[in-house]
C-alpha cells in the first residue's frame, strides 16, 4: 500500500453516508450560477435579463485561457444578473434563473458521439465547451489541464479516488455506481496521451470500491489500481504524485511538468459524459451528512440548487447544528446561511452538533513539533505562523510558505489549537498580492 511521510489519522466518519446510494433531487424555483466556479478569470455572461434559456445552454463564456464556461442546469428565464452570496461569505457576480420546471434541453444534449474516432483537438474542445473543472475542490479547468505543452511527455494519468476528507462519500458512491462511465472516461484520456498509463488511487478504507474496480479493469492493460494507506491528506495532488511516481511538484510547478495528469473521479466521469454524450457539467454529486442531519444522503444535484433544498431533501435537522460546513471538516468553509448555491466544486454539506463542533481556544505554541511531523510538505508550520503574525511575508516565502497545500493537518495536530492553517492561507494571499503589485 502506498503512503507518505507525515499526515494524520482523523476519524473518517464515512459510515454515516457511505451506504446511501445516489439519489436525484430536483431544484427549487430559483437557481444561482456564480460566474467564477473555477480557478482563473470569471466567465462573461452571454445572456440578458428576461431571456429564456435551456438546460445545457452556455450562459457565461470563458474569457481567458484559464477560465471555464458556466452552463444552465435548468430551463427557465434569466431573472437577474447581480451579486449574490457564495460559500465564503463574499458577494460574487451571478446569473439568477427562474426555473420553469420543464427541464427542456438544447438539441444536442444526450446524443451519442463516435468519440473513439475523434481527433485530440475535438476531444479537448468538447471538454472546454462543457465547462468541466477539477471536481475535487481545486476547480482548475479540465481543458487546460488536458492540454500540456508536450502531450507525449505525459507518463501517468492519476485518477484520484482517495477521498481522504472525513465524512464525504460522493466519490466512493461514484466508483461503485458509475464504474463503467469512469473507465470509459479514463480511456478517453488515454486517447489524448498515447504514452501514458492510468492509475486509479483508492484508500484502503474503501475495500468495496477497490475490489469492484479491480474486477472492472481486469482486462485493461493500461489501467492499474493502487491501494493507498488510509491517511490524511493522501488525496492531495502533490502527495499522490509523490507516492505513486516519486516525482516532486513544488510551488510554481504543474503536474504535467513531471509527466502527470491528475483528475478527480467525478471529473473523469464528466469528461466521458461531455465527449461521448454531449452532456455538459450541469450536475454534481453532493454528500449531506453529520450527526445533526435527519437523513444523511448522497445526492445528484443540479448546479445552482440552493443548499437549503438539499437540507430539506434530508428531512431537515434532527437537532439544531452548532456548525454547518460547505465541504469537509479539514478543508471546508463554515457557513452562516443556506441561501447559497451548489457549484461545480461543492462536495458536501456537513452539519455538526455541539459535541462535534466544540469551540477551541488558541494558546501559545509549546514547541512540541507535532505540526512539523504532520505536515506532508515538510514545512515548519509553527515558523510560518510566526512570520504571518508579525507581518513578515518575505520570510514567510523564504520558509516555503507557498508550498502549503492548506490541508489542515498542522492545525488538527496542534495541542495549543494554533490557527496554523488559517495564517498560512493568509500568508499565501499576501505574498501573491504583493507580487501582483510589483
RAVEN-V75301 format. One record per backbone hydrogen bond with DSSP energy under -0.5 kcal/mol. CO is the residue of the C=O (numbers start at 1). NH is the residue of the N-H. E is the energy in kcal/mol with one decimal. If there is no record, write none. Layout:
BEGIN
co->CO nh->NH e->E
co->CO nh->NH e->E
END
This chain:
BEGIN
co->2 nh->229 e->-3.2
co->8 nh->232 e->-2.5
co->12 nh->167 e->-3.8
co->13 nh->16 e->-0.9
co->14 nh->17 e->-1.1
co->14 nh->18 e->-2.2
co->17 nh->20 e->-1.8
co->19 nh->21 e->-0.8
co->21 nh->298 e->-0.6
co->23 nh->300 e->-3.3
co->29 nh->99 e->-2.6
co->31 nh->97 e->-2.6
co->32 nh->34 e->-0.5
co->33 nh->95 e->-2.0
co->35 nh->37 e->-0.6
co->35 nh->43 e->-2.8
co->44 nh->61 e->-2.6
co->48 nh->51 e->-2.1
co->51 nh->78 e->-2.9
co->53 nh->76 e->-2.0
co->54 nh->57 e->-1.8
co->55 nh->106 e->-1.8
co->57 nh->72 e->-2.9
co->59 nh->46 e->-2.5
co->59 nh->47 e->-0.7
co->60 nh->70 e->-2.8
co->61 nh->44 e->-3.4
co->65 nh->67 e->-1.2
co->66 nh->41 e->-1.9
co->70 nh->59 e->-2.5
co->70 nh->60 e->-1.6
co->72 nh->56 e->-3.1
co->75 nh->100 e->-2.4
co->76 nh->53 e->-3.0
co->77 nh->79 e->-0.6
co->77 nh->98 e->-3.2
co->78 nh->50 e->-3.0
co->80 nh->96 e->-3.1
co->82 nh->94 e->-2.9
co->84 nh->92 e->-2.9
co->86 nh->89 e->-1.8
co->90 nh->86 e->-1.7
co->90 nh->92 e->-0.6
co->92 nh->84 e->-2.5
co->93 nh->35 e->-2.6
co->94 nh->82 e->-1.1
co->95 nh->33 e->-2.5
co->96 nh->79 e->-2.6
co->96 nh->80 e->-1.5
co->97 nh->31 e->-2.5
co->97 nh->99 e->-0.7
co->98 nh->77 e->-1.8
co->104 nh->55 e->-3.0
co->106 nh->109 e->-1.4
co->108 nh->111 e->-0.9
co->113 nh->115 e->-1.5
co->114 nh->117 e->-1.5
co->115 nh->118 e->-1.7
co->119 nh->123 e->-2.0
co->120 nh->124 e->-2.4
co->121 nh->125 e->-2.1
co->122 nh->126 e->-2.1
co->123 nh->127 e->-2.1
co->124 nh->128 e->-2.2
co->125 nh->129 e->-2.8
co->126 nh->130 e->-1.8
co->127 nh->132 e->-1.4
co->128 nh->69 e->-0.6
co->128 nh->131 e->-1.5
co->130 nh->281 e->-2.3
co->132 nh->142 e->-2.1
co->132 nh->143 e->-0.6
co->134 nh->137 e->-0.7
co->134 nh->139 e->-1.0
co->139 nh->39 e->-2.2
co->140 nh->134 e->-1.6
co->141 nh->145 e->-2.1
co->142 nh->146 e->-2.2
co->144 nh->147 e->-1.8
co->150 nh->153 e->-1.9
co->151 nh->154 e->-1.3
co->153 nh->155 e->-0.5
co->155 nh->197 e->-1.9
co->156 nh->158 e->-0.6
co->156 nh->261 e->-2.1
co->157 nh->159 e->-0.6
co->157 nh->199 e->-2.7
co->158 nh->160 e->-0.7
co->158 nh->263 e->-2.7
co->159 nh->161 e->-1.1
co->159 nh->201 e->-2.6
co->160 nh->265 e->-1.4
co->165 nh->168 e->-0.7
co->166 nh->168 e->-1.1
co->169 nh->173 e->-2.1
co->170 nh->174 e->-1.9
co->171 nh->175 e->-2.3
co->172 nh->176 e->-1.4
co->173 nh->177 e->-2.9
co->174 nh->178 e->-2.9
co->178 nh->182 e->-2.1
co->179 nh->183 e->-2.6
co->180 nh->184 e->-2.2
co->181 nh->185 e->-2.2
co->182 nh->186 e->-2.1
co->183 nh->187 e->-2.1
co->184 nh->188 e->-1.6
co->185 nh->189 e->-1.7
co->186 nh->190 e->-2.1
co->187 nh->191 e->-1.4
co->188 nh->192 e->-1.1
co->189 nh->193 e->-1.7
co->192 nh->194 e->-0.6
co->193 nh->196 e->-1.6
co->197 nh->157 e->-2.5
co->198 nh->224 e->-2.9
co->199 nh->159 e->-3.2
co->199 nh->201 e->-0.7
co->200 nh->202 e->-0.5
co->200 nh->226 e->-2.9
co->201 nh->161 e->-2.2
co->202 nh->228 e->-2.9
co->203 nh->206 e->-1.4
co->206 nh->210 e->-2.2
co->207 nh->211 e->-2.7
co->208 nh->212 e->-2.4
co->209 nh->213 e->-2.4
co->210 nh->214 e->-1.9
co->211 nh->215 e->-1.9
co->212 nh->216 e->-1.9
co->213 nh->217 e->-1.5
co->215 nh->218 e->-1.0
co->217 nh->220 e->-1.9
co->219 nh->221 e->-0.9
co->220 nh->223 e->-1.4
co->222 nh->198 e->-3.4
co->224 nh->200 e->-3.1
co->225 nh->227 e->-0.6
co->226 nh->202 e->-2.2
co->227 nh->2 e->-2.1
co->228 nh->204 e->-2.5
co->229 nh->231 e->-0.9
co->231 nh->234 e->-2.2
co->232 nh->8 e->-2.5
co->233 nh->236 e->-2.0
co->236 nh->240 e->-2.9
co->237 nh->241 e->-2.2
co->238 nh->242 e->-2.0
co->239 nh->243 e->-2.7
co->240 nh->244 e->-2.3
co->241 nh->245 e->-2.2
co->241 nh->246 e->-0.6
co->241 nh->247 e->-1.0
co->242 nh->246 e->-1.5
co->248 nh->250 e->-0.5
co->250 nh->253 e->-2.2
co->254 nh->257 e->-1.8
co->255 nh->258 e->-1.8
co->255 nh->260 e->-2.1
co->256 nh->259 e->-1.5
co->259 nh->155 e->-2.2
co->259 nh->156 e->-2.2
co->261 nh->158 e->-3.0
co->263 nh->160 e->-3.1
co->264 nh->268 e->-2.0
co->265 nh->269 e->-1.9
co->266 nh->270 e->-2.2
co->267 nh->271 e->-2.1
co->268 nh->272 e->-2.0
co->269 nh->273 e->-2.4
co->270 nh->274 e->-2.2
co->271 nh->275 e->-2.6
co->272 nh->276 e->-3.0
co->272 nh->277 e->-0.6
co->273 nh->277 e->-1.3
co->273 nh->279 e->-2.2
co->274 nh->278 e->-0.9
co->276 nh->113 e->-2.6
co->277 nh->110 e->-0.7
co->277 nh->111 e->-1.4
co->278 nh->280 e->-0.7
co->280 nh->282 e->-1.3
co->282 nh->303 e->-2.6
co->284 nh->286 e->-0.6
co->284 nh->301 e->-3.2
co->286 nh->299 e->-3.0
co->287 nh->289 e->-0.6
co->287 nh->349 e->-2.8
co->288 nh->297 e->-2.1
co->289 nh->351 e->-2.7
co->290 nh->293 e->-1.1
co->292 nh->318 e->-2.2
co->292 nh->319 e->-1.1
co->297 nh->288 e->-3.1
co->297 nh->299 e->-0.5
co->298 nh->23 e->-2.6
co->299 nh->286 e->-2.8
co->299 nh->301 e->-0.7
co->300 nh->25 e->-1.8
co->301 nh->284 e->-2.5
co->302 nh->305 e->-2.0
co->304 nh->32 e->-1.9
co->305 nh->342 e->-3.0
co->306 nh->309 e->-1.0
co->306 nh->310 e->-1.0
co->307 nh->311 e->-2.1
co->308 nh->312 e->-2.5
co->309 nh->313 e->-1.7
co->310 nh->314 e->-0.8
co->311 nh->314 e->-0.9
co->311 nh->316 e->-2.3
co->312 nh->315 e->-1.8
co->314 nh->295 e->-1.2
co->316 nh->294 e->-2.4
co->323 nh->352 e->-3.0
co->324 nh->335 e->-3.2
co->325 nh->327 e->-0.8
co->325 nh->350 e->-2.9
co->326 nh->333 e->-2.1
co->328 nh->332 e->-1.6
co->333 nh->326 e->-3.1
co->338 nh->308 e->-1.6
co->338 nh->340 e->-1.0
co->340 nh->307 e->-2.5
co->342 nh->304 e->-2.9
co->343 nh->346 e->-1.5
co->347 nh->287 e->-2.1
co->348 nh->327 e->-2.6
co->349 nh->289 e->-2.3
co->349 nh->351 e->-0.6
co->350 nh->325 e->-2.9
co->350 nh->352 e->-0.7
co->351 nh->292 e->-1.9
co->352 nh->322 e->-2.4
co->352 nh->323 e->-1.6
co->353 nh->357 e->-2.1
co->355 nh->358 e->-0.6
co->360 nh->362 e->-0.5
co->369 nh->373 e->-2.1
co->370 nh->374 e->-1.7
co->371 nh->375 e->-1.5
co->374 nh->7 e->-2.8
co->375 nh->378 e->-1.1
co->379 nh->381 e->-0.6
co->380 nh->383 e->-0.7
co->380 nh->384 e->-2.4
co->381 nh->385 e->-2.6
co->382 nh->386 e->-1.7
co->383 nh->387 e->-2.0
co->384 nh->388 e->-2.0
co->385 nh->389 e->-2.4
co->386 nh->390 e->-1.7
co->387 nh->392 e->-2.9
co->388 nh->391 e->-1.1
co->391 nh->393 e->-1.3
co->392 nh->396 e->-1.6
co->393 nh->397 e->-1.9
co->394 nh->398 e->-1.8
co->395 nh->399 e->-2.4
co->396 nh->401 e->-2.2
co->397 nh->400 e->-1.6
co->400 nh->403 e->-2.1
co->401 nh->404 e->-1.7
co->408 nh->412 e->-2.2
co->409 nh->413 e->-1.7
co->410 nh->414 e->-0.9
co->411 nh->414 e->-0.5
co->413 nh->415 e->-0.5
co->414 nh->417 e->-1.2
co->416 nh->363 e->-2.5
co->418 nh->420 e->-2.0
co->419 nh->423 e->-1.8
co->420 nh->424 e->-1.9
co->421 nh->425 e->-2.3
co->422 nh->426 e->-2.1
co->423 nh->427 e->-2.8
co->424 nh->428 e->-2.4
co->425 nh->429 e->-2.2
co->426 nh->430 e->-2.3
co->427 nh->431 e->-2.4
co->428 nh->432 e->-2.4
co->429 nh->433 e->-2.5
co->430 nh->434 e->-2.6
co->431 nh->435 e->-2.1
co->432 nh->436 e->-2.0
co->433 nh->437 e->-1.9
co->434 nh->438 e->-2.0
END
